[in-house]
Amino acid sequence: MENYKLVLPGDLNQNGYLYGGNLLKWIDEYAWIAATLEYPGSSFVTVALDKVTFKKGVNEGSILKFNIEKSYEGNTSVQYLVKVFCQNNCNTDLELIFSTHITFVNLDKDGRKQNLRNIS
């Protein structure tokens, strides 16, 4: 799955760079959407990101591209590899600025782990 995000002034810190927390929020949201579309009717919560290392600052007007691919499927959890690329200043080249594995677990209405639905 691919998603794109335009970095706007409200996404920046006092030094004019993207807040890292905003990037993590978008990763969580877009990967959650991928999991929910792949497993309809499931109720996912985020349980882990394997690492958080920001490789480069991101400025206003940058376009971020999020590539999300399933990397693991368990009985009650699913993991996705998320790669984030940045395009700055109308440059056509995309640069990898962040990557992580994010893991979700499927919960029932009482907050207990439950098997994934529609396991392929």
C-alpha positions in Angstrom: 0.0 0.0 0.0 1.2 3.5 -0.7 0.2 6.8 0.9 1.4 10.4 0.4 1.5 13.3 2.8 2.4 17.0 2.2 4.3 18.5 5.0 2.6 21.7 6.1 3.7 24.6 8.4 1.7 23.2 11.3 3.7 19.9 11.1 7.0 21.7 11.9 8.9 22.4 15.0 10.5 25.8 16.0 13.5 25.1 13.8 11.4 24.5 10.7 11.7 20.7 10.6 9.0 18.1 10.8 8.2 17.0 14.3 9.3 13.3 14.7 6.1 12.6 16.5 4.0 13.7 13.5 5.9 11.2 11.3 5.3 8.4 13.8 1.6 9.3 14.0 1.3 9.1 10.2 3.2 5.7 10.1 0.8 4.3 12.8 -2.3 5.6 11.0 -1.3 4.5 7.4 -0.1 1.0 8.6 -3.3 0.6 10.7 -5.4 1.4 7.6 -3.4 -1.2 5.6 -4.0 -3.8 8.3 -7.7 -3.0 8.7 -8.3 -3.2 4.9 -6.5 -6.5 4.8 -8.4 -8.0 7.8 -11.9 -6.5 7.7 -13.7 -6.7 11.0 -10.6 -6.9 13.0 -9.9 -4.5 15.9 -6.1 -3.6 15.8 -4.0 -1.8 18.4 -0.4 -0.9 17.9 2.0 -2.9 20.1 5.5 -2.1 18.8 7.8 -0.3 16.4 11.1 -2.0 16.1 13.3 1.1 15.9 12.9 4.8 15.6 15.9 6.5 13.8 15.3 9.6 11.8 17.8 9.7 9.0 17.2 13.3 7.7 15.3 16.4 8.5 12.1 17.2 6.5 11.1 20.7 5.6 7.8 22.4 4.8 6.5 21.6 1.3 8.2 18.2 1.2 6.1 15.3 -0.1 6.4 12.1 1.9 5.7 8.7 0.3 4.8 5.8 2.7 5.4 2.3 1.4 3.7 -0.3 3.6 4.2 -4.1 3.1 3.2 -7.0 5.3 6.3 -8.7 6.7 4.8 -11.1 9.2 1.5 -12.7 10.1 0.9 -14.6 13.3 -2.3 -16.0 14.9 -3.3 -12.8 16.6 -0.8 -10.2 15.2 0.4 -8.8 12.0 3.6 -6.8 11.2 4.3 -4.3 8.4 7.5 -2.9 7.1 7.0 0.9 6.6 9.5 2.8 4.4 9.2 6.6 4.2 10.7 8.5 1.3 11.0 12.3 0.9 10.8 14.5 -2.1 12.1 18.0 -1.5 12.0 21.2 -3.5 10.2 19.8 -6.6 13.1 17.3 -7.0 11.9 14.1 -8.7 14.3 11.9 -6.7 12.9 10.2 -3.6 15.2 9.7 -0.6 14.7 7.0 2.1 14.4 9.0 5.4 12.9 6.4 7.8 12.0 2.7 8.0 10.5 0.6 10.8 8.5 -2.6 11.4 5.2 -1.9 13.1 3.2 -4.6 14.8 -0.5 -4.7 15.5 -2.5 -7.2 17.6 -6.1 -8.0 17.0 -8.3 -7.6 20.2 -11.8 -8.7 21.0 -14.4 -6.4 22.6 -13.0 -7.3 26.1 -9.4 -6.4 25.1 -8.2 -10.0 24.8 -6.1 -11.2 21.8 -8.1 -12.9 19.2 -7.3 -14.7 15.9 -7.0 -12.7 12.8 -10.0 -12.8 10.5 -9.8 -13.7 6.9 -6.3 -15.2 7.2 -5.0 -15.6 3.7 
